Amino acid sequence: RSGRFFGSPIAAGSNIFCAESKGKMIVLRGDGKFEVLAENDLGEKCNTTPAVANGVMYVRTYEHLMAIGK
């Protein structure tokens, strides 16, 4: 896998989340074994570190602030 990552990865739940600069959120296993669980398209470029509060992940893209969660 390749990509540019300017923000830091974060741990949430049992996974690690990395925002790729071209607009994908990469989800990795967080138990020490490398495995890509998902690649979710954010629809916009993103150079920031996601934040998590009260079960919601906040991601700032170039044009929007997204709240992802239940």
KAQUIJO-V138771 format. One record per residue. N is the residue number from 1. RES is the residue in one letter. PSI is psi in whole degrees, -180 to 180 (none if undefined). Layout:
BEGIN
[[N | RES | PSI] [N | RES | PSI]]
END
This chain:
BEGIN
[[1 | R | 147] [2 | S | 163] [3 | G | 170] [4 | R | 132] [5 | F | 118] [6 | F | -32] [7 | G | 167] [8 | S | 149] [9 | P | 154] [10 | I | 154] [11 | A | 133] [12 | A | 128] [13 | G | -130] [14 | S | 17] [15 | N | 166] [16 | I | 134] [17 | F | 132] [18 | C | 125] [19 | A | 117] [20 | E | 142] [21 | S | -25] [22 | K | 0] [23 | G | 28] [24 | K | 141] [25 | M | 116] [26 | I | 130] [27 | V | 124] [28 | L | 154] [29 | R | 142] [30 | G | 18] [31 | D | 15] [32 | G | -14] [33 | K | 128] [34 | F | 122] [35 | E | 131] [36 | V | 119] [37 | L | -33] [38 | A | 155] [39 | E | 108] [40 | N | 130] [41 | D | 122] [42 | L | -17] [43 | G | -3] [44 | E | 160] [45 | K | 150] [46 | C | 122] [47 | N | 24] [48 | T | 170] [49 | T | 126] [50 | P | 158] [51 | A | 148] [52 | V | 133] [53 | A | 131] [54 | N | 41] [55 | G | 8] [56 | V | 134] [57 | M | 130] [58 | Y | 129] [59 | V | 124] [60 | R | 120] [61 | T | -172] [62 | Y | -30] [63 | E | -11] [64 | H | 160] [65 | L | 118] [66 | M | 141] [67 | A | 120] [68 | I | 121] [69 | G | -176] [70 | K | none]]
END
